Amino acid sequence: MAIIVNLDVMMARRKISLMELSEKVGITMANLSILKTGKAKAIRFSTLDAICKALDCQPADVLEYVED
């Protein structure tokens, strides 16, 4: 896949756990884990917005395009 999810990198930079981020974003840890591991097929803009607010970052900090 050409889209790389760097959520784990941002979480490490902000020193935030999966459980804490899950509570702040308002989605289950299971769904957040699927996103974090890059297995998600889609992400809602509202979820991306909440993640960016919780991590104080930009969408490009979480998602990256890499040509195949």
CHARMM-style PDB file with segment names, atoms N, HN, CA, C and O in Angstrom:
ATOM      1  N   MET     1       0.837  -1.184   0.000  1.00  0.00      PROA
ATOM      2  CA  MET     1       0.000   0.000   0.000  1.00  0.00      PROA
ATOM      3  C   MET     1       0.880   1.244   0.000  1.00  0.00      PROA
ATOM      4  O   MET     1       1.936   1.258   0.632  1.00  0.00      PROA
ATOM      5  N   ALA     2       0.461   2.262  -0.687  1.00  0.00      PROA
ATOM      6  HN  ALA     2      -0.397   2.251  -1.200  1.00  0.00      PROA
ATOM      7  CA  ALA     2       1.253   3.476  -0.828  1.00  0.00      PROA
ATOM      8  C   ALA     2       1.070   4.460   0.326  1.00  0.00      PROA
ATOM      9  O   ALA     2       1.823   5.427   0.438  1.00  0.00      PROA
ATOM     10  N   ILE     3       0.081   4.224   1.181  1.00  0.00      PROA
ATOM     11  HN  ILE     3      -0.531   3.439   1.091  1.00  0.00      PROA
ATOM     12  CA  ILE     3      -0.140   5.103   2.325  1.00  0.00      PROA
ATOM     13  C   ILE     3       0.425   4.435   3.575  1.00  0.00      PROA
ATOM     14  O   ILE     3       0.042   3.318   3.924  1.00  0.00      PROA
ATOM     15  N   ILE     4       1.330   5.127   4.234  1.00  0.00      PROA
ATOM     16  HN  ILE     4       1.641   6.034   3.951  1.00  0.00      PROA
ATOM     17  CA  ILE     4       1.960   4.620   5.453  1.00  0.00      PROA
ATOM     18  C   ILE     4       1.356   5.364   6.640  1.00  0.00      PROA
ATOM     19  O   ILE     4       1.239   6.589   6.617  1.00  0.00      PROA
ATOM     20  N   VAL     5       0.976   4.624   7.671  1.00  0.00      PROA
ATOM     21  HN  VAL     5       1.071   3.629   7.689  1.00  0.00      PROA
ATOM     22  CA  VAL     5       0.415   5.215   8.887  1.00  0.00      PROA
ATOM     23  C   VAL     5       1.528   5.314   9.923  1.00  0.00      PROA
ATOM     24  O   VAL     5       2.095   4.301  10.331  1.00  0.00      PROA
ATOM     25  N   ASN     6       1.834   6.516  10.338  1.00  0.00      PROA
ATOM     26  HN  ASN     6       1.373   7.339  10.006  1.00  0.00      PROA
ATOM     27  CA  ASN     6       2.895   6.777  11.314  1.00  0.00      PROA
ATOM     28  C   ASN     6       2.328   7.112  12.692  1.00  0.00      PROA
ATOM     29  O   ASN     6       2.925   7.879  13.447  1.00  0.00      PROA
ATOM     30  N   LEU     7       1.190   6.540  13.006  1.00  0.00      PROA
ATOM     31  HN  LEU     7       0.705   5.917  12.392  1.00  0.00      PROA
ATOM     32  CA  LEU     7       0.537   6.837  14.283  1.00  0.00      PROA
ATOM     33  C   LEU     7       1.413   6.402  15.455  1.00  0.00      PROA
ATOM     34  O   LEU     7       1.509   7.120  16.450  1.00  0.00      PROA
ATOM     35  N   ASP     8       2.046   5.247  15.354  1.00  0.00      PROA
ATOM     36  HN  ASP     8       1.968   4.663  14.546  1.00  0.00      PROA
ATOM     37  CA  ASP     8       2.897   4.775  16.441  1.00  0.00      PROA
ATOM     38  C   ASP     8       4.078   5.712  16.687  1.00  0.00      PROA
ATOM     39  O   ASP     8       4.501   5.893  17.828  1.00  0.00      PROA
ATOM     40  N   VAL     9       4.606   6.302  15.625  1.00  0.00      PROA
ATOM     41  HN  VAL     9       4.262   6.154  14.697  1.00  0.00      PROA
ATOM     42  CA  VAL     9       5.715   7.247  15.750  1.00  0.00      PROA
ATOM     43  C   VAL     9       5.256   8.500  16.498  1.00  0.00      PROA
ATOM     44  O   VAL     9       5.936   8.976  17.407  1.00  0.00      PROA
ATOM     45  N   MET    10       4.091   9.026  16.104  1.00  0.00      PROA
ATOM     46  HN  MET    10       3.538   8.639  15.366  1.00  0.00      PROA
ATOM     47  CA  MET    10       3.568  10.232  16.768  1.00  0.00      PROA
ATOM     48  C   MET    10       3.208   9.950  18.224  1.00  0.00      PROA
ATOM     49  O   MET    10       3.426  10.791  19.096  1.00  0.00      PROA
ATOM     50  N   MET    11       2.664   8.777  18.480  1.00  0.00      PROA
ATOM     51  HN  MET    11       2.488   8.094  17.771  1.00  0.00      PROA
ATOM     52  CA  MET    11       2.335   8.410  19.863  1.00  0.00      PROA
ATOM     53  C   MET    11       3.598   8.347  20.712  1.00  0.00      PROA
ATOM     54  O   MET    11       3.594   8.795  21.859  1.00  0.00      PROA
ATOM     55  N   ALA    12       4.668   7.802  20.170  1.00  0.00      PROA
ATOM     56  HN  ALA    12       4.671   7.438  19.239  1.00  0.00      PROA
ATOM     57  CA  ALA    12       5.934   7.722  20.905  1.00  0.00      PROA
ATOM     58  C   ALA    12       6.504   9.115  21.157  1.00  0.00      PROA
ATOM     59  O   ALA    12       7.013   9.399  22.241  1.00  0.00      PROA
ATOM     60  N   ARG    13       6.416   9.983  20.146  1.00  0.00      PROA
ATOM     61  HN  ARG    13       6.003   9.753  19.265  1.00  0.00      PROA
ATOM     62  CA  ARG    13       6.922  11.359  20.307  1.00  0.00      PROA
ATOM     63  C   ARG    13       6.163  12.114  21.387  1.00  0.00      PROA
ATOM     64  O   ARG    13       6.748  12.905  22.128  1.00  0.00      PROA
ATOM     65  N   ARG    14       4.865  11.872  21.474  1.00  0.00      PROA
ATOM     66  HN  ARG    14       4.390  11.230  20.872  1.00  0.00      PROA
ATOM     67  CA  ARG    14       4.024  12.569  22.450  1.00  0.00      PROA
ATOM     68  C   ARG    14       3.918  11.819  23.780  1.00  0.00      PROA
ATOM     69  O   ARG    14       3.285  12.285  24.728  1.00  0.00      PROA
ATOM     70  N   LYS    15       4.559  10.636  23.822  1.00  0.00      PROA
ATOM     71  HN  LYS    15       5.073  10.257  23.052  1.00  0.00      PROA
ATOM     72  CA  LYS    15       4.555   9.809  25.031  1.00  0.00      PROA
ATOM     73  C   LYS    15       3.132   9.547  25.519  1.00  0.00      PROA
ATOM     74  O   LYS    15       2.798   9.807  26.675  1.00  0.00      PROA
ATOM     75  N   ILE    16       2.302   9.027  24.617  1.00  0.00      PROA
ATOM     76  HN  ILE    16       2.573   8.816  23.678  1.00  0.00      PROA
ATOM     77  CA  ILE    16       0.912   8.737  24.926  1.00  0.00      PROA
ATOM     78  C   ILE    16       0.632   7.264  24.626  1.00  0.00      PROA
ATOM     79  O   ILE    16       1.079   6.738  23.607  1.00  0.00      PROA
ATOM     80  N   SER    17      -0.093   6.617  25.497  1.00  0.00      PROA
ATOM     81  HN  SER    17      -0.456   7.045  26.324  1.00  0.00      PROA
ATOM     82  CA  SER    17      -0.393   5.195  25.314  1.00  0.00      PROA
ATOM     83  C   SER    17      -1.604   5.016  24.408  1.00  0.00      PROA
ATOM     84  O   SER    17      -2.356   5.956  24.153  1.00  0.00      PROA
ATOM     85  N   LEU    18      -1.772   3.805  23.935  1.00  0.00      PROA
ATOM     86  HN  LEU    18      -1.162   3.041  24.143  1.00  0.00      PROA
ATOM     87  CA  LEU    18      -2.912   3.470  23.096  1.00  0.00      PROA
ATOM     88  C   LEU    18      -4.213   3.693  23.857  1.00  0.00      PROA
ATOM     89  O   LEU    18      -5.188   4.193  23.297  1.00  0.00      PROA
ATOM     90  N   MET    19      -4.225   3.320  25.134  1.00  0.00      PROA
ATOM     91  HN  MET    19      -3.433   2.913  25.589  1.00  0.00      PROA
ATOM     92  CA  MET    19      -5.431   3.488  25.954  1.00  0.00      PROA
ATOM     93  C   MET    19      -5.768   4.967  26.132  1.00  0.00      PROA
ATOM     94  O   MET    19      -6.926   5.363  25.998  1.00  0.00      PROA
ATOM     95  N   GLU    20      -4.769   5.772  26.429  1.00  0.00      PROA
ATOM     96  HN  GLU    20      -3.828   5.450  26.537  1.00  0.00      PROA
ATOM     97  CA  GLU    20      -4.997   7.206  26.629  1.00  0.00      PROA
ATOM     98  C   GLU    20      -5.483   7.876  25.352  1.00  0.00      PROA
ATOM     99  O   GLU    20      -6.401   8.695  25.387  1.00  0.00      PROA
ATOM    100  N   LEU    21      -4.868   7.529  24.221  1.00  0.00      PROA
ATOM    101  HN  LEU    21      -4.122   6.864  24.192  1.00  0.00      PROA
ATOM    102  CA  LEU    21      -5.290   8.104  22.948  1.00  0.00      PROA
ATOM    103  C   LEU    21      -6.703   7.655  22.598  1.00  0.00      PROA
ATOM    104  O   LEU    21      -7.502   8.440  22.089  1.00  0.00      PROA
ATOM    105  N   SER    22      -7.004   6.404  22.869  1.00  0.00      PROA
ATOM    106  HN  SER    22      -6.355   5.765  23.283  1.00  0.00      PROA
ATOM    107  CA  SER    22      -8.338   5.870  22.621  1.00  0.00      PROA
ATOM    108  C   SER    22      -9.401   6.665  23.382  1.00  0.00      PROA
ATOM    109  O   SER    22     -10.456   6.983  22.834  1.00  0.00      PROA
ATOM    110  N   GLU    23      -9.119   6.976  24.625  1.00  0.00      PROA
ATOM    111  HN  GLU    23      -8.262   6.717  25.069  1.00  0.00      PROA
ATOM    112  CA  GLU    23     -10.055   7.755  25.447  1.00  0.00      PROA
ATOM    113  C   GLU    23     -10.211   9.175  24.920  1.00  0.00      PROA
ATOM    114  O   GLU    23     -11.321   9.706  24.883  1.00  0.00      PROA
ATOM    115  N   LYS    24      -9.107   9.789  24.512  1.00  0.00      PROA
ATOM    116  HN  LYS    24      -8.205   9.357  24.543  1.00  0.00      PROA
ATOM    117  CA  LYS    24      -9.162  11.162  24.010  1.00  0.00      PROA
ATOM    118  C   LYS    24      -9.875  11.257  22.665  1.00  0.00      PROA
ATOM    119  O   LYS    24     -10.603  12.215  22.406  1.00  0.00      PROA
ATOM    120  N   VAL    25      -9.660  10.254  21.810  1.00  0.00      PROA
ATOM    121  HN  VAL    25      -9.068   9.476  22.020  1.00  0.00      PROA
ATOM    122  CA  VAL    25     -10.223  10.273  20.461  1.00  0.00      PROA
ATOM    123  C   VAL    25     -11.673   9.793  20.460  1.00  0.00      PROA
ATOM    124  O   VAL    25     -12.484  10.257  19.658  1.00  0.00      PROA
ATOM    125  N   GLY    26     -11.996   8.867  21.357  1.00  0.00      PROA
ATOM    126  HN  GLY    26     -11.338   8.491  22.009  1.00  0.00      PROA
ATOM    127  CA  GLY    26     -13.355   8.366  21.433  1.00  0.00      PROA
ATOM    128  C   GLY    26     -13.627   7.167  20.534  1.00  0.00      PROA
ATOM    129  O   GLY    26     -14.764   6.943  20.120  1.00  0.00      PROA
ATOM    130  N   ILE    27     -12.570   6.383  20.227  1.00  0.00      PROA
ATOM    131  HN  ILE    27     -11.646   6.564  20.564  1.00  0.00      PROA
ATOM    132  CA  ILE    27     -12.760   5.135  19.493  1.00  0.00      PROA
ATOM    133  C   ILE    27     -12.138   4.005  20.309  1.00  0.00      PROA
ATOM    134  O   ILE    27     -11.321   4.246  21.198  1.00  0.00      PROA
ATOM    135  N   THR    28     -12.526   2.794  20.003  1.00  0.00      PROA
ATOM    136  HN  THR    28     -13.190   2.598  19.281  1.00  0.00      PROA
ATOM    137  CA  THR    28     -12.043   1.658  20.780  1.00  0.00      PROA
ATOM    138  C   THR    28     -10.554   1.440  20.558  1.00  0.00      PROA
ATOM    139  O   THR    28      -9.993   1.840  19.538  1.00  0.00      PROA
ATOM    140  N   MET    29      -9.927   0.795  21.538  1.00  0.00      PROA
ATOM    141  HN  MET    29     -10.383   0.470  22.366  1.00  0.00      PROA
ATOM    142  CA  MET    29      -8.513   0.486  21.398  1.00  0.00      PROA
ATOM    143  C   MET    29      -8.294  -0.486  20.243  1.00  0.00      PROA
ATOM    144  O   MET    29      -7.266  -0.425  19.569  1.00  0.00      PROA
ATOM    145  N   ALA    30      -9.252  -1.384  20.008  1.00  0.00      PROA
ATOM    146  HN  ALA    30     -10.088  -1.434  20.555  1.00  0.00      PROA
ATOM    147  CA  ALA    30      -9.130  -2.340  18.906  1.00  0.00      PROA
ATOM    148  C   ALA    30      -9.097  -1.613  17.566  1.00  0.00      PROA
ATOM    149  O   ALA    30      -8.255  -1.915  16.720  1.00  0.00      PROA
ATOM    150  N   ASN    31      -9.999  -0.664  17.365  1.00  0.00      PROA
ATOM    151  HN  ASN    31     -10.683  -0.418  18.052  1.00  0.00      PROA
ATOM    152  CA  ASN    31     -10.014   0.091  16.104  1.00  0.00      PROA
ATOM    153  C   ASN    31      -8.782   0.976  15.963  1.00  0.00      PROA
ATOM    154  O   ASN    31      -8.244   1.125  14.866  1.00  0.00      PROA
ATOM    155  N   LEU    32      -8.344   1.553  17.052  1.00  0.00      PROA
ATOM    156  HN  LEU    32      -8.781   1.431  17.943  1.00  0.00      PROA
ATOM    157  CA  LEU    32      -7.135   2.376  17.016  1.00  0.00      PROA
ATOM    158  C   LEU    32      -5.912   1.513  16.718  1.00  0.00      PROA
ATOM    159  O   LEU    32      -5.003   1.944  16.009  1.00  0.00      PROA
ATOM    160  N   SER    33      -5.887   0.315  17.249  1.00  0.00      PROA
ATOM    161  HN  SER    33      -6.625  -0.036  17.826  1.00  0.00      PROA
ATOM    162  CA  SER    33      -4.791  -0.611  16.992  1.00  0.00      PROA
ATOM    163  C   SER    33      -4.744  -1.020  15.521  1.00  0.00      PROA
ATOM    164  O   SER    33      -3.664  -1.116  14.937  1.00  0.00      PROA
ATOM    165  N   ILE    34      -5.905  -1.258  14.925  1.00  0.00      PROA
ATOM    166  HN  ILE    34      -6.782  -1.179  15.400  1.00  0.00      PROA
ATOM    167  CA  ILE    34      -5.976  -1.585  13.498  1.00  0.00      PROA
ATOM    168  C   ILE    34      -5.412  -0.441  12.668  1.00  0.00      PROA
ATOM    169  O   ILE    34      -4.683  -0.665  11.701  1.00  0.00      PROA
ATOM    170  N   LEU    35      -5.749   0.769  13.046  1.00  0.00      PROA
ATOM    171  HN  LEU    35      -6.341   0.951  13.831  1.00  0.00      PROA
ATOM    172  CA  LEU    35      -5.221   1.937  12.340  1.00  0.00      PROA
ATOM    173  C   LEU    35      -3.710   2.051  12.549  1.00  0.00      PROA
ATOM    174  O   LEU    35      -2.963   2.300  11.603  1.00  0.00      PROA
ATOM    175  N   LYS    36      -3.276   1.870  13.774  1.00  0.00      PROA
ATOM    176  HN  LYS    36      -3.883   1.668  14.542  1.00  0.00      PROA
ATOM    177  CA  LYS    36      -1.860   2.008  14.116  1.00  0.00      PROA
ATOM    178  C   LYS    36      -0.980   1.003  13.378  1.00  0.00      PROA
ATOM    179  O   LYS    36       0.140   1.331  12.987  1.00  0.00      PROA
ATOM    180  N   THR    37      -1.474  -0.207  13.186  1.00  0.00      PROA
ATOM    181  HN  THR    37      -2.384  -0.473  13.504  1.00  0.00      PROA
ATOM    182  CA  THR    37      -0.687  -1.237  12.512  1.00  0.00      PROA
ATOM    183  C   THR    37      -0.755  -1.147  10.992  1.00  0.00      PROA
ATOM    184  O   THR    37      -0.101  -1.921  10.293  1.00  0.00      PROA
ATOM    185  N   GLY    38      -1.544  -0.205  10.479  1.00  0.00      PROA
ATOM    186  HN  GLY    38      -2.076   0.424  11.047  1.00  0.00      PROA
ATOM    187  CA  GLY    38      -1.637  -0.020   9.034  1.00  0.00      PROA
ATOM    188  C   GLY    38      -2.583  -0.985   8.347  1.00  0.00      PROA
ATOM    189  O   GLY    38      -2.570  -1.094   7.121  1.00  0.00      PROA
ATOM    190  N   LYS    39      -3.404  -1.689   9.117  1.00  0.00      PROA
ATOM    191  HN  LYS    39      -3.414  -1.600  10.113  1.00  0.00      PROA
ATOM    192  CA  LYS    39      -4.333  -2.663   8.541  1.00  0.00      PROA
ATOM    193  C   LYS    39      -5.689  -2.058   8.180  1.00  0.00      PROA
ATOM    194  O   LYS    39      -6.529  -2.732   7.584  1.00  0.00      PROA
ATOM    195  N   ALA    40      -5.902  -0.809   8.533  1.00  0.00      PROA
ATOM    196  HN  ALA    40      -5.220  -0.262   9.017  1.00  0.00      PROA
ATOM    197  CA  ALA    40      -7.179  -0.146   8.235  1.00  0.00      PROA
ATOM    198  C   ALA    40      -7.280   0.140   6.744  1.00  0.00      PROA
ATOM    199  O   ALA    40      -6.287   0.464   6.093  1.00  0.00      PROA
ATOM    200  N   LYS    41      -8.477   0.018   6.218  1.00  0.00      PROA
ATOM    201  HN  LYS    41      -9.284  -0.246   6.747  1.00  0.00      PROA
ATOM    202  CA  LYS    41      -8.727   0.293   4.797  1.00  0.00      PROA
ATOM    203  C   LYS    41      -9.168   1.738   4.584  1.00  0.00      PROA
ATOM    204  O   LYS    41      -9.087   2.260   3.473  1.00  0.00      PROA
ATOM    205  N   ALA    42      -9.634   2.381   5.654  1.00  0.00      PROA
ATOM    206  HN  ALA    42      -9.700   1.957   6.557  1.00  0.00      PROA
ATOM    207  CA  ALA    42     -10.122   3.755   5.549  1.00  0.00      PROA
ATOM    208  C   ALA    42     -10.052   4.416   6.920  1.00  0.00      PROA
ATOM    209  O   ALA    42      -9.934   3.748   7.947  1.00  0.00      PROA
ATOM    210  N   ILE    43     -10.128   5.737   6.911  1.00  0.00      PROA
ATOM    211  HN  ILE    43     -10.224   6.280   6.077  1.00  0.00      PROA
ATOM    212  CA  ILE    43     -10.211   6.499   8.156  1.00  0.00      PROA
ATOM    213  C   ILE    43     -11.159   7.663   7.927  1.00  0.00      PROA
ATOM    214  O   ILE    43     -11.098   8.333   6.896  1.00  0.00      PROA
ATOM    215  N   ARG    44     -12.020   7.894   8.876  1.00  0.00      PROA
ATOM    216  HN  ARG    44     -12.069   7.349   9.714  1.00  0.00      PROA
ATOM    217  CA  ARG    44     -12.950   9.025   8.774  1.00  0.00      PROA
ATOM    218  C   ARG    44     -12.196  10.315   9.085  1.00  0.00      PROA
ATOM    219  O   ARG    44     -11.282  10.347   9.909  1.00  0.00      PROA
ATOM    220  N   PHE    45     -12.610  11.373   8.398  1.00  0.00      PROA
ATOM    221  HN  PHE    45     -13.352  11.347   7.728  1.00  0.00      PROA
ATOM    222  CA  PHE    45     -11.989  12.675   8.667  1.00  0.00      PROA
ATOM    223  C   PHE    45     -12.210  13.094  10.116  1.00  0.00      PROA
ATOM    224  O   PHE    45     -11.337  13.720  10.716  1.00  0.00      PROA
ATOM    225  N   SER    46     -13.355  12.761  10.681  1.00  0.00      PROA
ATOM    226  HN  SER    46     -14.065  12.252  10.193  1.00  0.00      PROA
ATOM    227  CA  SER    46     -13.621  13.122  12.072  1.00  0.00      PROA
ATOM    228  C   SER    46     -12.655  12.397  13.014  1.00  0.00      PROA
ATOM    229  O   SER    46     -12.229  12.963  14.021  1.00  0.00      PROA
ATOM    230  N   THR    47     -12.310  11.152  12.692  1.00  0.00      PROA
ATOM    231  HN  THR    47     -12.655  10.692  11.874  1.00  0.00      PROA
ATOM    232  CA  THR    47     -11.340  10.405  13.497  1.00  0.00      PROA
ATOM    233  C   THR    47      -9.951  10.997  13.331  1.00  0.00      PROA
ATOM    234  O   THR    47      -9.231  11.176  14.313  1.00  0.00      PROA
ATOM    235  N   LEU    48      -9.571  11.298  12.113  1.00  0.00      PROA
ATOM    236  HN  LEU    48     -10.155  11.153  11.314  1.00  0.00      PROA
ATOM    237  CA  LEU    48      -8.270  11.918  11.854  1.00  0.00      PROA
ATOM    238  C   LEU    48      -8.173  13.265  12.557  1.00  0.00      PROA
ATOM    239  O   LEU    48      -7.127  13.607  13.109  1.00  0.00      PROA
ATOM    240  N   ASP    49      -9.253  14.023  12.538  1.00  0.00      PROA
ATOM    241  HN  ASP    49     -10.103  13.746  12.090  1.00  0.00      PROA
ATOM    242  CA  ASP    49      -9.306  15.317  13.221  1.00  0.00      PROA
ATOM    243  C   ASP    49      -9.082  15.136  14.723  1.00  0.00      PROA
ATOM    244  O   ASP    49      -8.306  15.871  15.332  1.00  0.00      PROA
ATOM    245  N   ALA    50      -9.759  14.163  15.309  1.00  0.00      PROA
ATOM    246  HN  ALA    50     -10.389  13.565  14.814  1.00  0.00      PROA
ATOM    247  CA  ALA    50      -9.632  13.913  16.746  1.00  0.00      PROA
ATOM    248  C   ALA    50      -8.227  13.442  17.110  1.00  0.00      PROA
ATOM    249  O   ALA    50      -7.690  13.836  18.145  1.00  0.00      PROA
ATOM    250  N   ILE    51      -7.628  12.603  16.265  1.00  0.00      PROA
ATOM    251  HN  ILE    51      -8.064  12.283  15.424  1.00  0.00      PROA
ATOM    252  CA  ILE    51      -6.260  12.140  16.499  1.00  0.00      PROA
ATOM    253  C   ILE    51      -5.289  13.313  16.440  1.00  0.00      PROA
ATOM    254  O   ILE    51      -4.409  13.441  17.291  1.00  0.00      PROA
ATOM    255  N   CYS    52      -5.450  14.166  15.435  1.00  0.00      PROA
ATOM    256  HN  CYS    52      -6.165  14.063  14.744  1.00  0.00      PROA
ATOM    257  CA  CYS    52      -4.561  15.325  15.305  1.00  0.00      PROA
ATOM    258  C   CYS    52      -4.706  16.286  16.478  1.00  0.00      PROA
ATOM    259  O   CYS    52      -3.718  16.860  16.936  1.00  0.00      PROA
ATOM    260  N   LYS    53      -5.923  16.464  16.964  1.00  0.00      PROA
ATOM    261  HN  LYS    53      -6.726  15.997  16.592  1.00  0.00      PROA
ATOM    262  CA  LYS    53      -6.125  17.321  18.144  1.00  0.00      PROA
ATOM    263  C   LYS    53      -5.463  16.715  19.366  1.00  0.00      PROA
ATOM    264  O   LYS    53      -4.792  17.415  20.124  1.00  0.00      PROA
ATOM    265  N   ALA    54      -5.650  15.408  19.564  1.00  0.00      PROA
ATOM    266  HN  ALA    54      -6.196  14.839  18.948  1.00  0.00      PROA
ATOM    267  CA  ALA    54      -5.099  14.735  20.745  1.00  0.00      PROA
ATOM    268  C   ALA    54      -3.576  14.714  20.730  1.00  0.00      PROA
ATOM    269  O   ALA    54      -2.943  14.828  21.779  1.00  0.00      PROA
ATOM    270  N   LEU    55      -2.989  14.571  19.554  1.00  0.00      PROA
ATOM    271  HN  LEU    55      -3.503  14.479  18.701  1.00  0.00      PROA
ATOM    272  CA  LEU    55      -1.530  14.491  19.433  1.00  0.00      PROA
ATOM    273  C   LEU    55      -0.881  15.827  19.087  1.00  0.00      PROA
ATOM    274  O   LEU    55       0.343  15.916  18.992  1.00  0.00      PROA
ATOM    275  N   ASP    56      -1.695  16.869  18.897  1.00  0.00      PROA
ATOM    276  HN  ASP    56      -2.689  16.796  18.973  1.00  0.00      PROA
ATOM    277  CA  ASP    56      -1.210  18.200  18.525  1.00  0.00      PROA
ATOM    278  C   ASP    56      -0.277  18.093  17.311  1.00  0.00      PROA
ATOM    279  O   ASP    56       0.895  18.466  17.362  1.00  0.00      PROA
ATOM    280  N   CYS    57      -0.849  17.564  16.213  1.00  0.00      PROA
ATOM    281  HN  CYS    57      -1.800  17.260  16.172  1.00  0.00      PROA
ATOM    282  CA  CYS    57      -0.060  17.364  15.003  1.00  0.00      PROA
ATOM    283  C   CYS    57      -0.913  17.625  13.762  1.00  0.00      PROA
ATOM    284  O   CYS    57      -2.100  17.933  13.866  1.00  0.00      PROA
ATOM    285  N   GLN    58      -0.306  17.501  12.615  1.00  0.00      PROA
ATOM    286  HN  GLN    58       0.658  17.251  12.531  1.00  0.00      PROA
ATOM    287  CA  GLN    58      -0.985  17.669  11.341  1.00  0.00      PROA
ATOM    288  C   GLN    58      -1.281  16.288  10.747  1.00  0.00      PROA
ATOM    289  O   GLN    58      -0.617  15.314  11.099  1.00  0.00      PROA
ATOM    290  N   PRO    59      -2.278  16.192   9.842  1.00  0.00      PROA
ATOM    291  CA  PRO    59      -2.557  14.901   9.202  1.00  0.00      PROA
ATOM    292  C   PRO    59      -1.331  14.291   8.522  1.00  0.00      PROA
ATOM    293  O   PRO    59      -1.175  13.070   8.514  1.00  0.00      PROA
ATOM    294  N   ALA    60      -0.472  15.113   7.960  1.00  0.00      PROA
ATOM    295  HN  ALA    60      -0.598  16.105   7.966  1.00  0.00      PROA
ATOM    296  CA  ALA    60       0.736  14.603   7.299  1.00  0.00      PROA
ATOM    297  C   ALA    60       1.725  13.990   8.288  1.00  0.00      PROA
ATOM    298  O   ALA    60       2.610  13.235   7.883  1.00  0.00      PROA
ATOM    299  N   ASP    61       1.591  14.300   9.571  1.00  0.00      PROA
ATOM    300  HN  ASP    61       0.873  14.913   9.900  1.00  0.00      PROA
ATOM    301  CA  ASP    61       2.438  13.666  10.577  1.00  0.00      PROA
ATOM    302  C   ASP    61       1.989  12.237  10.839  1.00  0.00      PROA
ATOM    303  O   ASP    61       2.782  11.402  11.275  1.00  0.00      PROA
ATOM    304  N   VAL    62       0.724  11.956  10.575  1.00  0.00      PROA
ATOM    305  HN  VAL    62       0.080  12.634  10.221  1.00  0.00      PROA
ATOM    306  CA  VAL    62       0.139  10.632  10.835  1.00  0.00      PROA
ATOM    307  C   VAL    62       0.118   9.776   9.574  1.00  0.00      PROA
ATOM    308  O   VAL    62       0.375   8.574   9.635  1.00  0.00      PROA
ATOM    309  N   LEU    63      -0.188  10.389   8.429  1.00  0.00      PROA
ATOM    310  HN  LEU    63      -0.398  11.365   8.379  1.00  0.00      PROA
ATOM    311  CA  LEU    63      -0.284   9.667   7.162  1.00  0.00      PROA
ATOM    312  C   LEU    63       0.788  10.136   6.200  1.00  0.00      PROA
ATOM    313  O   LEU    63       1.070  11.330   6.096  1.00  0.00      PROA
ATOM    314  N   GLU    64       1.377   9.191   5.504  1.00  0.00      PROA
ATOM    315  HN  GLU    64       1.147   8.221   5.588  1.00  0.00      PROA
ATOM    316  CA  GLU    64       2.464   9.505   4.562  1.00  0.00      PROA
ATOM    317  C   GLU    64       2.247   8.734   3.272  1.00  0.00      PROA
ATOM    318  O   GLU    64       1.886   7.557   3.300  1.00  0.00      PROA
ATOM    319  N   TYR    65       2.464   9.389   2.148  1.00  0.00      PROA
ATOM    320  HN  TYR    65       2.757  10.344   2.125  1.00  0.00      PROA
ATOM    321  CA  TYR    65       2.360   8.728   0.841  1.00  0.00      PROA
ATOM    322  C   TYR    65       3.750   8.323   0.381  1.00  0.00      PROA
ATOM    323  O   TYR    65       4.672   9.138   0.348  1.00  0.00      PROA
ATOM    324  N   VAL    66       3.886   7.044   0.025  1.00  0.00      PROA
ATOM    325  HN  VAL    66       3.137   6.382   0.052  1.00  0.00      PROA
ATOM    326  CA  VAL    66       5.140   6.535  -0.502  1.00  0.00      PROA
ATOM    327  C   VAL    66       4.813   5.808  -1.797  1.00  0.00      PROA
ATOM    328  O   VAL    66       3.991   4.892  -1.813  1.00  0.00      PROA
ATOM    329  N   GLU    67       5.459   6.219  -2.879  1.00  0.00      PROA
ATOM    330  HN  GLU    67       6.127   6.963  -2.866  1.00  0.00      PROA
ATOM    331  CA  GLU    67       5.184   5.610  -4.171  1.00  0.00      PROA
ATOM    332  C   GLU    67       5.648   4.160  -4.176  1.00  0.00      PROA
ATOM    333  O   GLU    67       6.736   3.848  -3.690  1.00  0.00      PROA
ATOM    334  N   ASP    68       4.819   3.272  -4.727  1.00  0.00      PROA
ATOM    335  HN  ASP    68       3.935   3.526  -5.121  1.00  0.00      PROA
ATOM    336  CA  ASP    68       5.148   1.838  -4.796  1.00  0.00      PROA
ATOM    337  C   ASP    68       6.343   1.565  -5.657  1.00  0.00      PROA
ATOM    338  OT1 ASP    68       6.741   0.411  -5.813  1.00  0.00      PROA
TER     339      ASP     68
END
